[in-house]
Amino acid sequence: MSAPQTTVLILGGGQGKRLYPLTRYRSKPAVPMGGKYRLVDIPISNCINSDLRKIFVLTQFNSTSLHRHIHRAFPYEAFNETSVELLAAEQTLANTDWFQGTADAVRKHFNHYRLQPEDTVLILSGDHLYRMDYQKILQYHIEKDADVTISTIPVEKKEISHYGIVQVQTDGRIISFLEKPSPSENIRPYIIPKKIRGAFHGEVFKEKYLASMGIYVFKASVLKEVLSGSEADFGREIIPKAIQKNKVYGHVFEGYWRDIGTIRSFYEANIELTRVKPKFSFLDWESRIFTRPRFLPPSYFGSSNLNQVQISEGVLCEAERIESSIIGLRSVIREGTVVLKSVIMGNDFYEFQTPKGHLPLGIGKNCRIENCILDKNVRIGNRVRITNAKKIKETNHETYCIRDGIVIIPKETTIPEGTVI
């Protein structure tokens, strides 16, 4: 019998409707982040930094871009035996339908994991921003002799409607789970016990709750057992079922963590990266975030005035001013343009000759781009103003969308000269 080991399953997500139109052509984990990364780079890098080498990524919706990125960024590494294996949804003689949820996705590929009963399975989401040493939760799982361990994070009462919250005993054992409760529900039993509060490095708070981060550790034998039914989702069905039958514990994570589930959270997480001392930074040599290596030239800037800007490789910029913005790979920004508090994802290629009848790739001259997300390969004409001056909260248009007041220009969209949005 082989020695026990940890197998990692990263869930590729469904349609990602709340991130639309960024998910029009790609899955949530494939959405660009921080100018040069993809969201899926976060959990994969955390695994590599935690010395976890057997990794599966389960995909279904709009998976081509994600597959291409993982194939180029994380090829099999023979010396350390690091393997990131893609498992796409498939129809077989035994399963003729697609994934019905997170638990169903794990169930339908169970034979591919090659698990021994004593092995450990770490299940992660592919669309969260955080830096974690998974060995800490794995060690906690072993110390508690838990069947299931859930990674949790303290949240305030006003935030609980966005998460599943857990009721824990003073020893950390979870005895109840409540999915996205409203503040009007009876949630007092879910307040973190005082004994556990004392472990937060001196942090003082009166009323907080432990929210599930969507990170689970299972004994392999227990995972097989809880997936023996037809339940489709971990949060709504599998976890409550396990709490009733198994020893389930909550491990408290105290670092930065953000669920990139909405346009607002995506936008804010990117803009926060431009601060002098951001809560999360890609600049951490001991726990690096890896991505696809590229061989791009240095970025070029003319007489631009830059203030708190995160800049990727291969940028060609002659903008007048850029502030508090992310500038992605191969971005082209022409003279006289002002960019404020925006996420510019850049381009997949350089265009040395503009196709007949098209505007040049990138942002034109004398434009103003403010509180925007420009997806990849957009063509913005001269004298375009995208500022949402009318403060519209939500709308859909042929060439743009507005979500929570943020204007999004979808991938490969053309905005004619002189347009005002």
C-alpha positions in Angstrom: 0.0 0.0 0.0 1.3 3.5 -0.9 2.0 6.1 1.7 -0.7 8.6 2.6 -0.6 11.8 0.6 -2.6 14.9 -0.1 -4.4 15.3 -3.3 -5.6 18.8 -4.3 -8.8 19.5 -6.2 -9.3 23.0 -7.6 -12.9 23.7 -8.7 -13.1 25.6 -12.0 -16.5 27.2 -11.3 -19.7 27.5 -13.3 -20.9 30.2 -15.5 -19.8 33.1 -13.3 -22.9 35.2 -14.0 -22.0 37.8 -11.4 -18.7 38.5 -13.1 -20.3 38.9 -16.6 -19.2 40.2 -19.1 -15.6 39.3 -17.9 -16.8 35.6 -18.1 -18.4 36.0 -21.6 -15.4 34.1 -23.2 -13.7 32.6 -20.1 -14.3 30.8 -16.8 -14.0 32.7 -13.5 -10.5 31.2 -12.7 -9.2 32.4 -16.1 -10.2 36.0 -15.5 -7.0 38.2 -15.6 -5.9 39.7 -12.2 -3.3 42.3 -11.3 -2.2 43.0 -14.9 -0.4 39.7 -15.7 -1.9 36.9 -13.6 -5.1 34.8 -13.8 -7.2 34.0 -10.7 -6.3 30.3 -10.9 -2.7 31.2 -10.4 -3.5 31.9 -6.7 -4.5 28.5 -5.5 -2.0 26.7 -7.7 0.9 28.9 -6.4 -0.3 28.4 -2.8 -0.1 24.6 -3.4 3.4 24.8 -4.8 4.5 27.0 -1.9 2.9 24.5 0.5 4.8 21.7 -1.1 1.7 20.0 -2.5 2.4 18.5 -5.8 -0.6 16.4 -6.9 -3.1 18.9 -8.2 -6.2 18.5 -10.3 -8.2 21.4 -11.8 -11.9 20.5 -12.6 -13.3 22.6 -15.4 -16.5 22.8 -17.4 -17.8 26.2 -18.5 -15.8 28.3 -21.1 -12.7 26.3 -20.3 -10.5 26.8 -23.4 -8.8 29.9 -22.1 -8.2 28.3 -18.7 -6.8 25.1 -20.2 -4.4 27.0 -22.4 -3.2 29.1 -19.5 -2.5 26.2 -17.2 -0.9 24.2 -19.9 1.6 27.0 -20.6 2.1 28.2 -17.0 2.3 24.9 -15.1 3.7 22.1 -17.2 4.7 18.8 -15.5 7.9 19.4 -13.5 9.8 16.1 -13.3 12.4 16.9 -10.7 9.8 17.8 -8.0 7.1 15.6 -9.5 4.7 18.6 -9.6 1.6 17.7 -11.7 -1.3 20.1 -12.5 -3.8 17.9 -14.3 -6.9 19.2 -16.1 -10.1 17.3 -15.7 -12.8 18.6 -18.0 -16.5 17.7 -17.8 -17.1 14.7 -19.9 -19.9 12.4 -20.9 -19.4 8.7 -20.3 -21.4 5.5 -20.4 -22.0 6.0 -16.6 -22.5 9.8 -16.7 -24.4 11.4 -19.6 -25.0 14.8 -18.1 -22.6 17.7 -17.2 -21.6 18.8 -13.7 -24.6 19.8 -11.6 -22.6 21.6 -8.9 -19.3 21.5 -7.0 -19.8 18.2 -5.3 -21.1 16.6 -8.5 -17.9 17.7 -10.3 -15.7 16.0 -7.7 -17.9 12.9 -7.7 -17.8 12.3 -11.5 -14.0 12.4 -11.6 -13.4 10.3 -8.5 -11.8 7.4 -10.3 -9.1 9.8 -11.7 -7.7 10.8 -8.3 -6.2 7.4 -7.5 -6.9 7.8 -3.8 -6.1 5.4 -1.0 -8.6 5.4 1.9 -6.1 6.9 4.3 -5.2 9.8 2.0 -6.2 13.4 2.5 -8.1 15.5 -0.1 -7.8 19.4 -0.1 -10.6 21.0 -2.1 -10.1 24.7 -3.2 -12.0 27.3 -5.2 -10.3 28.8 -8.3 -11.6 32.4 -7.9 -10.3 33.7 -4.5 -7.5 36.1 -3.8 -5.3 35.2 -0.7 -2.0 33.7 0.3 -2.1 30.6 2.5 0.2 27.9 3.8 -2.1 24.9 3.4 0.2 22.8 5.6 -1.2 24.6 8.6 -4.8 23.5 8.0 -3.6 20.0 7.1 -1.7 19.8 10.4 -4.7 21.0 12.3 -6.8 18.4 10.5 -4.4 15.7 11.7 -4.2 17.0 15.2 -8.0 17.0 15.6 -8.3 13.6 13.9 -11.1 15.3 11.9 -13.1 13.7 9.2 -13.6 17.1 7.6 -11.9 20.5 8.2 -13.3 23.8 6.9 -11.2 26.8 6.6 -13.0 29.8 8.1 -12.5 33.5 8.4 -14.0 36.0 10.9 -16.6 38.4 9.4 -18.8 41.1 10.8 -22.6 40.8 11.1 -23.2 43.0 8.1 -21.3 40.6 5.8 -22.9 37.3 6.8 -25.5 37.3 4.0 -22.7 36.7 1.5 -21.3 33.6 3.2 -22.1 30.3 4.8 -21.4 30.7 8.6 -20.6 28.0 11.1 -21.4 27.4 14.7 -18.4 26.2 16.6 -17.7 24.8 20.0 -14.7 26.1 22.1 -12.6 23.1 20.8 -13.2 24.1 17.2 -15.8 21.4 16.3 -18.5 22.6 14.0 -22.0 21.7 15.1 -24.1 23.7 12.7 -23.9 25.5 9.3 -26.1 28.3 8.0 -26.0 29.2 4.3 -26.1 33.0 3.6 -28.4 34.0 6.5 -30.1 37.3 6.7 -29.2 39.5 9.7 -32.8 39.2 10.9 -32.5 35.4 11.5 -31.5 34.1 14.9 -27.8 34.0 14.5 -26.6 34.6 18.0 -25.6 31.0 18.5 -23.1 31.5 15.6 -21.1 34.3 17.3 -17.5 33.2 17.8 -17.0 31.8 21.3 -14.9 34.0 23.6 -12.3 31.3 24.1 -11.7 31.2 20.4 -11.6 35.0 20.1 -8.6 35.1 22.4 -6.5 33.3 19.8 -6.6 36.2 17.3 -3.2 37.7 18.2 -4.8 40.2 20.6 -7.5 41.4 18.3 -10.5 42.6 20.2 -14.1 42.3 18.9 -17.4 41.7 20.5 -19.5 40.1 17.8 -18.1 38.3 14.8 -18.9 35.1 12.9 -16.8 32.4 11.2 -17.6 32.2 7.5 -16.6 29.3 5.3 -14.0 30.1 2.8 -14.9 27.3 0.5 -11.7 25.4 1.4 -12.2 21.9 2.7 -10.0 19.1 3.9 -11.5 15.5 3.8 -10.2 12.1 4.7 -10.4 10.3 1.4 -12.6 7.6 2.8 -15.0 10.2 4.2 -15.2 12.1 1.0 -16.1 9.0 -0.9 -18.8 8.3 1.6 -20.4 11.8 1.6 -20.4 11.8 -2.2 -22.2 8.4 -2.4 -25.6 10.2 -2.8 -26.8 12.6 -5.4 -26.1 15.9 -3.7 -24.8 18.5 -6.1 -23.2 21.2 -4.0 -20.7 21.3 -1.1 -21.8 24.4 0.7 -25.6 23.8 0.6 -25.7 20.0 0.9 -22.5 18.1 1.5 -21.1 20.1 4.4 -24.4 20.2 6.4 -24.7 16.4 5.8 -21.2 15.8 7.0 -21.7 17.9 10.2 -24.6 15.6 11.2 -22.6 12.4 10.6 -18.9 13.2 10.9 -16.3 15.0 13.0 -16.1 18.4 11.3 -13.8 21.1 12.6 -13.2 24.8 11.7 -9.7 26.1 11.2 -9.5 29.9 11.5 -7.5 31.8 8.9 -6.4 35.3 9.9 -4.8 36.6 6.8 -6.2 38.6 3.8 -8.9 36.8 1.8 -11.3 38.0 -0.8 -13.9 36.2 -2.9 -13.7 37.5 -6.4 -17.3 36.7 -7.2 -18.7 40.0 -8.4 -17.6 42.9 -10.6 -17.4 45.2 -7.5 -15.1 42.8 -5.6 -13.0 42.2 -8.7 -12.6 45.9 -9.3 -11.8 46.8 -5.7 -9.3 44.0 -5.3 -7.4 45.2 -8.3 -7.4 48.9 -7.3 -6.3 47.9 -3.8 -3.1 46.5 -5.4 -2.1 50.0 -6.4 -1.9 51.3 -2.8 1.5 52.0 -1.2 0.9 49.2 1.4 -1.8 46.9 0.0 -3.4 44.2 2.1 -2.5 41.7 -0.6 0.6 42.1 -2.7 2.1 40.0 -5.5 5.5 41.2 -4.2 6.4 38.4 -1.7 9.6 36.5 -2.5 9.0 33.8 0.1 5.5 33.0 -1.1 5.5 33.9 -4.8 2.5 33.8 -7.1 3.5 32.0 -10.3 2.1 32.5 -13.7 2.8 31.9 -17.4 6.4 33.1 -18.3 6.4 35.6 -21.2 9.3 37.1 -23.1 8.0 40.6 -23.6 10.1 43.8 -24.0 10.4 46.4 -21.2 7.4 48.8 -20.9 7.9 52.2 -22.5 6.5 55.5 -21.1 6.8 58.9 -22.7 6.2 62.0 -20.6 3.4 60.4 -18.6 2.6 61.4 -15.0 2.2 58.2 -13.0 0.8 57.9 -9.5 0.2 54.6 -7.7 0.1 52.5 -10.9 0.8 48.8 -11.3 2.4 48.2 -14.7 2.9 44.9 -16.5 5.4 44.0 -19.2 5.4 45.2 -22.8 3.3 48.4 -22.3 3.5 51.2 -24.8 2.3 54.4 -23.1 2.3 58.1 -23.9 -0.7 59.0 -21.7 -0.8 62.4 -20.0 -1.7 60.9 -16.6 -2.5 57.6 -15.0 -3.5 57.2 -11.3 -4.5 54.3 -9.1 -4.8 51.9 -12.0 -3.7 48.5 -13.2 -2.1 48.5 -16.6 -2.0 45.0 -18.2 0.3 43.2 -20.6 0.9 44.9 -24.0 -1.4 47.8 -23.2 -1.3 50.7 -25.7 -2.3 54.1 -24.4 -1.8 57.1 -26.6 -0.9 60.7 -25.9 -3.2 63.1 -24.1 -5.2 60.4 -22.4 -6.0 60.3 -18.7 -6.7 57.0 -16.8 -8.1 57.1 -13.3 -9.0 54.2 -11.0 -9.3 51.8 -13.8 -8.3 48.2 -14.7 -6.8 48.0 -18.2 -6.3 44.4 -19.0 -4.1 45.0 -22.0 -3.8 42.9 -25.2 -3.0 39.3 -26.3 -0.8 40.5 -29.1 0.9 43.5 -30.7 -0.7 45.0 -33.8 1.9 46.3 -36.2 -0.6 47.1 -39.0 -4.2 48.0 -38.3 -6.7 45.9 -40.3 -8.6 48.0 -42.9 -11.8 49.4 -41.4 -10.7 49.0 -37.8 -9.5 51.4 -35.1 -6.0 50.8 -33.8 -5.7 48.4 -30.9 -5.6 50.0 -27.5 -6.7 53.4 -26.2 -6.7 56.4 -28.5 -5.6 60.0 -28.1 -7.1 62.6 -25.6 -9.4 60.1 -23.9 -10.6 60.0 -20.3 -11.1 56.6 -18.7 -12.3 56.6 -15.1 -13.7 53.9 -12.8 -13.6 51.4 -15.7 -12.6 47.9 -16.5 -11.3 47.5 -20.1 -11.1 43.9 -21.0 -8.5 42.6 -23.5 -8.0 43.6 -27.1 -10.4 46.6 -27.0 -10.2 49.4 -29.5 -10.9 52.9 -28.1 -11.1 55.7 -30.6 -9.7 59.3 -30.0 -11.5 61.7 -27.7 -13.6 59.0 -26.0 -14.9 59.7 -22.5 -15.8 56.7 -20.3 -16.7 58.2 -16.9 -20.3 57.3 -16.2 -21.1 60.9 -15.5 -24.8 60.2 -15.0 -23.9 57.8 -12.2 -25.9 54.9 -13.7 -25.8 51.8 -11.4 -26.8 49.0 -13.7 -27.3 48.8 -17.5 -26.6 46.7 -20.5 -25.5 48.1 -23.9 -24.3 46.7 -27.1 -20.7 47.9 -26.5 -20.6 48.2 -22.7 -22.1 47.1 -19.4 -22.4 48.9 -16.1 -22.4 47.0 -12.9 -22.6 48.7 -9.5 -21.6 52.0 -11.2 -18.5 50.5 -12.8 -18.3 50.6 -16.6 -17.0 47.4 -18.3 -15.9 47.3 -21.9 -16.0 43.7 -23.0 -13.2 41.8 -24.7 -12.5 42.8 -28.4 -15.1 45.6 -28.3 -14.6 48.8 -30.5 -15.7 52.2 -29.1 -15.9 54.8 -31.9 -14.1 58.1 -31.8 -15.8 60.8 -29.7 -18.1 58.4 -27.8 -19.2 59.5 -24.3 -20.3 56.8 -21.8 
